[in-house]
Amino acid sequence: MSKQYYQPEIECASRQQIRAWQSERLVETVHRVYRDVPYYRDLMDKKGVKPEDIKSVDDLHKLPFLTKDDLREAYPYGLLAKPLSECVRIQSTSGTTGRRVVAFYTQHDIDLWEECCARALVAVGAGKEDVVQVAYGYGLFTGGPGLNGGSHKVGCLTLPMSSGNTERQLQFMTDLGATVLCCTPSYAAYLAESIHERGLRDRIKLKAGIFGAEAWSEEMRRDIQEQLGIKAYDIYGLTEISGPGVSFECEEQTGMHINEDHFIAEIIDPVTGEVLPEGSKGELVFTSITKEAFPLLRYRTRDICVLSTKPCSCGRTHVKMSKPMGRSDDMLIVKGVNVFPSQIEAVLMNKGYPANYQILVTRERNNDKLEVQVEMTSEMFSDTLGHISAREKELVEALKAMLGIYVEVKLVAPKSITRSEGKAVRVIDTRKLY
């Protein structure tokens, strides 16, 4: 284990020490952004909050929330807290749902971000003897650069593959003996499928995978682990806060440790904004307390999860966040019922279907229609039409039991749903076009 990036004095510190670090860094950050960022100053003034009102973490709730709409309104430089001459890089969201969000980094910001990713790699057992294949996208997307930098800091041989070009991915994976795979879970599932099709399973040396950037269920984790013969670990991050490495799983795989020396996490009621006690399910809010160029205070992630400070067998004391259970802004409301794609995925995988599906939501004469297209395995596809019809009926009943509403199910041929080499497109909601 790399001693440099497993730091017991930080990762195993007492809760009292962690809160002391957070309070000191929060106070400094609030004073700095109030002084240097007019956008923040206006938000705080509107709420009647002055920097001197924030004396510790206990006062965090006094600060206003920040949302993605604020980041879009302030685009591109409105939230910059350092002179542009001190910034060395930007990363950006895809911009598929509106104006892009651009995050800025000083060299110090990049160093801290890569250290967080290094901690994630060490937590899954990576060391200098390992070969890390980074198949997240590079460029503006944070996935590739973050894990790439973290791998360098641990001292691993790093394969900067980026996403796509599956034939080349498999060639390098086998020829160079990759032991740790970093990519989206949907791409990991696709790589596993491709490995089995080509009869390469005996040539794969992978022992662990770090998968994130999209929602995935425990059922999907078990399937990936079985197909690749690895332990599959979750990692969490978002461009607005830094990128992957905000939190990560250890060998216990019961939640992701948040790097609390850099980030403060809260859970709030997504409707009222009220801060909820530990163990409550609600919306995750982050405050960054060590970033120089782009520190965000009380940023609403829209991810729904639970926080816990229960002791972990790995010895780390930093609070754990559960795997996100959905997003408050991605939740589908169909016929008045709240539907999360993760619920549908859990049903499908429990019934033995592969992780290739699409959810279609349409509206006809003011009536919503929910359809799930599910790929069959080769064995299922060889069934008679009668058997396929029975399988569809079984899924309809299982989904109704889970969701409480009727869902139309269509079983489709193997490989008929487009594979993703980045983030999978699971939901197509045409109601937004009306």
C-alpha positions as a printed Julia matrix, in Angstrom:
434×3 Matrix{Float64}:
   0.0     0.0     0.0
   1.37    3.43   -0.94
   2.13    5.14    2.37
   2.11    8.55    0.71
  -1.58    8.27   -0.23
  -2.88    6.31    2.7
  -2.5     8.86    5.47
  -3.88    7.53    8.77
  -3.35   10.87   10.47
  -5.86   12.34    7.98
  -8.09    9.49    6.84
  -8.37    7.96   10.34
  -8.51   11.2    12.33
 -11.03   11.66   15.13
 -14.37   13.3    14.36
 -13.3    16.15   16.63
 -10.13   16.72   14.6
 -12.02   16.54   11.31
 -14.52   19.16   12.47
 -11.67   21.4    13.62
 -10.04   21.23   10.19
 -13.35   21.88    8.48
 -14.25   24.85   10.68
 -10.88   26.54   10.16
 -10.93   26.05    6.4
 -14.6    27.0     6.05
 -14.11   30.31    7.84
 -11.12   31.15    5.65
 -12.97   30.2     2.45
 -16.09   32.23    3.32
 -14.04   35.36    4.02
 -12.1    34.91    0.78
 -15.08   34.4    -1.53
 -17.02   37.27    0.08
 -14.05   39.52   -0.56
 -13.09   38.31   -4.03
 -16.28   37.03   -5.71
 -19.03   39.65   -6.23
 -21.58   36.96   -7.15
 -21.13   35.28   -3.78
 -21.14   38.6    -1.97
 -24.5    39.47   -3.51
 -25.98   36.08   -2.54
 -24.8    36.44    1.05
 -25.95   40.05    1.3
 -29.42   39.1     0.07
 -29.64   36.54    2.87
 -28.24   38.99    5.41
 -25.13   36.9     6.12
 -21.7    38.42    6.76
 -18.4    36.48    6.85
 -18.05   37.1    10.57
 -21.32   35.21   11.13
 -19.55   31.98   10.12
 -17.4    30.85   13.04
 -17.47   27.05   12.58
 -19.14   24.17   10.73
 -22.13   24.68   13.02
 -22.86   27.94   11.15
 -22.79   26.39    7.68
 -26.58   26.35    7.48
 -26.62   30.16    7.53
 -25.04   30.37    4.06
 -27.18   30.47    0.91
 -27.36   27.47   -1.4
 -25.71   27.45   -4.8
 -27.31   25.61   -7.73
 -26.38   24.7   -11.27
 -28.56   27.59  -12.42
 -26.23   29.93  -10.51
 -23.22   28.41  -12.25
 -24.86   28.89  -15.63
 -25.84   32.46  -14.83
 -22.29   33.25  -13.69
 -20.7    31.6   -16.75
 -17.87   31.85  -17.53
 -15.93   33.93  -14.96
 -18.56   35.05  -12.45
 -17.55   32.58   -9.69
 -13.81   32.73  -10.26
 -12.01   33.35   -6.94
  -8.47   33.72   -8.29
  -7.0    35.89  -11.04
  -7.17   34.14  -14.39
  -3.38   34.35  -14.59
  -3.16   31.9   -11.66
  -5.43   29.32  -13.31
  -3.86   26.54  -15.34
  -6.82   24.42  -16.5
 -10.57   24.22  -16.98
 -12.88   21.22  -16.99
 -16.46   21.35  -18.16
 -19.78   19.54  -18.13
 -21.3    18.3   -21.39
 -23.83   21.12  -21.62
 -26.53   18.75  -22.87
 -29.14   20.23  -20.51
 -28.26   23.87  -20.97
 -25.32   26.27  -20.9
 -22.07   24.54  -20.0
 -20.65   24.7   -16.49
 -16.94   25.53  -16.5
 -14.73   24.84  -13.48
 -11.32   26.45  -13.03
  -8.2    25.0   -11.39
  -4.94   26.4   -10.08
  -2.0    24.02  -10.01
  -2.64   23.58   -6.28
  -6.26   22.6    -7.04
  -5.09   19.96   -9.5
  -2.56   18.57   -7.02
  -5.24   18.19   -4.34
  -7.72   16.65   -6.78
  -5.17   14.09   -7.98
  -4.33   13.27   -4.34
  -8.02   12.51   -3.72
  -8.03   10.18   -6.75
  -4.81    8.59   -5.5
  -6.55    7.81   -2.21
  -9.33    6.1    -4.17
  -6.82    3.93   -6.04
  -4.97    2.94   -2.87
  -8.31    2.06   -1.23
  -8.92   -0.61   -3.92
  -5.44   -2.06   -3.42
  -3.48   -0.28   -6.17
   0.26    0.26   -5.75
   3.41    0.84   -7.78
   3.3    -2.69   -9.16
  -0.12   -2.17  -10.76
  -1.18   -1.24  -14.3
  -4.13    1.16  -14.33
  -6.22    1.35  -17.5
  -8.1     4.65  -17.58
 -11.02    4.28  -20.0
 -12.94    7.34  -18.87
 -13.13   10.15  -21.4
 -10.33   12.72  -21.38
 -10.47   16.32  -22.59
 -13.08   18.47  -20.85
 -14.59   15.5   -19.0
 -13.07   15.14  -15.51
 -13.04   11.33  -15.39
  -9.92   10.67  -17.46
  -7.68   13.48  -16.16
  -8.58   12.82  -12.51
  -7.82    9.09  -12.4
  -4.84    9.59  -14.71
  -3.26   12.04  -12.27
  -4.13    9.89   -9.28
  -2.53    6.85  -10.91
   0.69    8.8   -11.52
   0.83    9.91   -7.88
   0.48    6.32   -6.64
   3.24    5.33   -9.06
   1.23    2.9   -11.2
   1.92    2.3   -14.86
  -0.91    4.32  -16.41
  -2.66    3.45  -19.69
  -4.4     6.7   -20.77
  -6.84    4.96  -23.09
  -9.8     7.37  -22.91
 -13.2     5.93  -23.85
 -14.07    4.03  -27.0
 -12.1     1.93  -29.49
 -12.89   -1.32  -27.72
 -10.55   -3.43  -29.84
  -7.61   -1.3   -28.76
  -8.83   -1.35  -25.14
  -8.76   -5.15  -25.14
  -5.4    -5.32  -26.9
  -3.68   -3.12  -24.32
  -5.57   -4.77  -21.45
  -4.21   -8.18  -22.43
  -0.78   -7.23  -23.81
   0.17   -4.93  -20.9
  -1.61   -6.86  -18.17
  -3.91   -4.16  -16.8
  -4.85   -4.88  -13.17
  -7.16   -1.94  -12.39
  -9.84   -0.67  -14.79
 -11.32    2.84  -14.48
 -14.41    3.67  -16.57
 -18.18    4.06  -16.43
 -20.05    0.97  -15.2
 -21.98    0.68  -18.48
 -18.7     0.59  -20.41
 -17.29   -1.97  -17.97
 -20.31   -4.17  -18.7
 -19.72   -3.74  -22.44
 -16.01   -4.59  -22.08
 -16.96   -7.7   -20.09
 -19.36   -8.74  -22.84
 -16.66   -8.18  -25.48
 -14.07  -10.14  -23.48
 -16.34  -13.18  -23.28
 -17.28  -12.99  -26.96
 -13.61  -13.06  -27.95
 -12.65  -15.8   -25.51
 -10.18  -13.55  -23.69
 -11.29  -14.24  -20.13
  -8.19  -16.33  -19.31
  -5.88  -13.55  -20.54
  -7.36  -10.82  -18.35
  -5.4    -9.92  -15.19
  -7.8    -7.36  -13.76
  -8.3    -7.49   -9.99
 -10.31   -4.31   -9.38
 -12.37   -1.67  -11.14
 -13.21    1.9   -10.19
 -16.52    2.79  -11.81
 -18.5     6.02  -11.63
 -19.9     9.02  -13.57
 -23.34    7.4   -13.88
 -25.87    5.63  -11.7
 -25.52    1.87  -11.3
 -27.25   -0.63   -9.09
 -25.89   -3.25   -6.69
 -27.25   -5.86   -9.09
 -25.12   -4.4   -11.86
 -22.1    -4.39   -9.55
 -22.54   -8.1    -8.84
 -22.88   -8.86  -12.54
 -19.7    -6.93  -13.46
 -17.77   -8.59  -10.64
 -18.86  -12.03  -11.8
 -18.2   -11.4   -15.48
 -14.75   -9.85  -14.99
 -13.68  -11.74  -11.87
 -12.87   -8.51  -10.01
 -14.06   -6.35   -7.13
 -16.0    -3.38   -8.5
 -15.66   -0.17   -6.49
 -17.75    2.99   -6.65
 -16.28    6.49   -6.93
 -18.14    9.79   -6.77
 -17.46   13.26   -8.0
 -18.83   16.04  -10.12
 -17.22   18.67  -12.3
 -18.56   21.52  -10.2
 -16.76   20.31   -7.06
 -13.57   18.97   -8.7
 -14.27   15.66  -10.44
 -13.97   12.02   -9.36
 -12.4    11.48   -5.95
 -14.77   13.56   -3.85
 -15.58   10.19   -2.27
 -14.63    6.56   -2.86
 -15.27    3.04   -1.64
 -12.9     0.98    0.47
 -12.76   -2.82    0.67
 -15.9    -2.9     2.81
 -17.98   -1.65   -0.17
 -20.73   -0.26    2.07
 -20.57    3.38    1.02
 -18.06    5.94   -0.19
 -15.74    7.78    2.22
 -15.9    11.53    1.58
 -12.56   13.33    1.67
 -13.69   15.5     4.57
 -10.43   17.41    4.81
 -11.45   18.96    1.47
 -15.27   18.8     1.4
 -18.12   19.26    3.86
 -21.24   17.21    3.16
 -24.82   17.88    4.25
 -28.14   16.14    3.6
 -31.15   18.41    3.12
 -34.83   18.07    2.41
 -34.91   18.71   -1.38
 -38.18   20.65   -1.07
 -37.7    22.77    2.08
 -33.89   22.98    2.19
 -33.92   21.95    5.85
 -30.75   20.19    7.05
 -31.59   16.6     8.0
 -29.97   14.49   10.74
 -27.47   11.71   10.02
 -29.12    8.64    8.57
 -31.86   10.57    6.77
 -32.39   10.18    3.04
 -32.25   13.48    1.21
 -30.35   15.67   -1.23
 -26.57   15.8    -0.98
 -24.99   19.27   -0.59
 -21.24   19.92   -0.79
 -19.01   22.78    0.34
 -15.42   22.8    -0.92
 -12.97   24.17    1.65
  -9.53   23.83    0.01
 -10.14   24.84   -3.6
  -8.51   28.07   -4.7
  -9.91   28.95   -8.13
 -13.5    27.68   -7.92
 -14.67   27.05   -4.34
 -18.39   26.32   -4.1
 -20.37   26.86   -0.89
 -23.4    24.67   -0.19
 -23.72   23.38   -3.75
 -26.87   21.35   -4.33
 -25.88   18.2    -6.21
 -29.5    16.93   -6.69
 -28.22   13.44   -5.81
 -30.34   11.58   -3.25
 -28.39    9.6    -0.64
 -27.68    8.97    3.06
 -24.65    9.91    5.21
 -23.21    7.75    7.99
 -20.35    8.07   10.49
 -20.64    4.46   11.68
 -17.21    2.82   12.24
 -15.73    1.19    9.12
 -13.62   -1.96    9.2
 -10.96   -0.25    7.03
 -10.22    2.19    9.86
 -11.11    5.31    7.89
 -13.23    7.74    9.92
 -14.38   10.08    7.17
 -18.15   10.09    6.77
 -19.6     7.68    4.21
 -22.2     8.51    1.6
 -24.4     5.79    0.18
 -24.53    5.06   -3.51
 -26.86    7.76   -4.91
 -30.41    6.42   -4.98
 -31.46    8.72   -7.8
 -31.47   12.41   -8.56
 -34.14   14.85   -7.52
 -33.97   16.41  -10.99
 -33.73   13.09  -12.93
 -36.65   11.47  -11.15
 -39.46   10.69  -13.57
 -43.01   11.51  -12.55
 -45.27    9.16  -14.52
 -49.0     9.15  -13.83
 -48.27   10.96  -10.59
 -45.79    8.32   -9.39
 -42.1     8.97   -8.68
 -39.96    6.61  -10.76
 -36.18    6.27  -10.55
 -34.31    4.4   -13.34
 -32.34    2.55  -10.65
 -35.56    0.83   -9.51
 -36.15   -0.5   -13.01
 -32.55   -1.67  -13.36
 -32.74   -3.56  -10.07
 -35.81   -5.5   -11.26
 -34.24   -6.36  -14.62
 -30.97   -7.6   -13.21
 -32.68   -9.59  -10.46
 -34.52  -11.4   -13.24
 -31.27  -12.26  -15.04
 -31.32   -9.7   -17.85
 -28.13   -7.93  -19.02
 -27.5    -4.28  -18.2
 -28.67   -3.1   -21.61
 -32.03   -1.36  -21.56
 -33.76    1.91  -22.38
 -36.68    3.67  -20.75
 -39.06    5.5   -23.09
 -41.59    7.98  -21.72
 -44.21    9.4   -24.07
 -47.5    11.23  -23.78
 -50.6    10.59  -25.89
 -53.82   12.55  -25.35
 -52.49   13.77  -21.97
 -51.84   10.2   -20.85
 -48.29    9.2   -19.93
 -46.88    5.94  -21.25
 -43.83    4.21  -19.76
 -42.08    1.59  -21.88
 -38.94   -0.36  -21.05
 -36.99   -1.96  -23.87
 -34.84   -4.81  -22.58
 -32.21   -6.8   -24.43
 -32.45  -10.56  -24.17
 -29.5   -12.88  -23.82
 -28.75  -15.21  -26.74
 -30.38  -18.08  -24.83
 -33.56  -16.07  -24.24
 -33.67  -14.97  -27.88
 -33.77  -18.58  -29.03
 -36.99  -19.15  -27.05
 -40.3   -19.5   -28.83
 -42.53  -16.45  -29.19
 -44.75  -17.9   -26.49
 -41.87  -18.04  -24.01
 -40.84  -14.48  -24.88
 -44.4   -13.3   -24.3
 -44.39  -15.03  -20.91
 -41.09  -13.36  -20.02
 -42.53   -9.95  -20.91
 -45.59  -10.61  -18.76
 -43.37  -11.64  -15.83
 -41.39   -8.38  -16.11
 -44.58   -6.3   -16.34
 -45.78   -7.83  -13.08
 -42.41   -7.38  -11.34
 -42.13   -3.74  -12.41
 -45.7    -3.03  -11.31
 -44.89   -4.5    -7.9
 -41.83   -2.26   -7.63
 -43.27    0.98   -9.06
 -47.0     0.69   -8.46
 -47.91    1.51  -12.07
 -48.24   -0.41  -15.34
 -45.1    -0.48  -17.47
 -45.09   -1.76  -21.03
 -42.17   -4.15  -21.6
 -40.63   -4.98  -24.96
 -37.94   -7.65  -25.14
 -35.59   -6.95  -28.04
 -32.83   -8.89  -29.79
 -29.29   -9.09  -28.36
 -27.12   -6.08  -29.29
 -30.06   -4.1   -30.67
 -29.67   -1.31  -28.1
 -26.74    1.0   -28.86
 -23.75    0.38  -26.58
 -22.23    3.27  -24.69
 -18.5     3.93  -24.5
 -19.1     6.8   -22.1
 -22.2     7.64  -20.11
 -25.13    5.42  -21.02
 -28.34    7.04  -22.28
 -30.94    5.2   -20.23
 -33.97    7.5   -20.46
 -35.65    9.07  -23.49
 -38.48   11.31  -22.34
 -40.26   12.84  -25.34
 -42.81   14.58  -23.12
 -40.37   17.47  -22.94
 -40.95   18.08  -26.63
 -44.66   18.81  -26.24
